[in-house]
């Protein structure tokens, strides 16, 4: 499955307005069959090749977000990836819900040392 180009466009639009990413270089890179959006060289969010959104979060907040939102842990090669969540397309259908995840990912990526 290819990534959702409409979702990627919505993420791109939201990131261009994201104050949490201000002062950091915003780039796009094809990764894992999807389109990743990087803030300061650190992946923040991606339109996943498996559908939906991948979001980078503070690992200390991951369990709470899984318990309180529709997000679930990202699994790669059978292992949960700490600090990475997946959100299904239906759960980011509105700009409000997508924007919240984009802000969360961009804000966290902006705290990391630039690459």
PyMOL commands that set and color helices and strands:
alter all, ss='L'
color gray80, all
select helices_A, chain A and resi 5-16+19-21+59-68+89-92+95-111
alter helices_A, ss='H'
color red, helices_A
select strands_A, chain A and resi 26-31+34-39+42-47+53-56+72-76+79-87
alter strands_A, ss='S'
color yellow, strands_A
deselect
rebuild
show_as cartoon
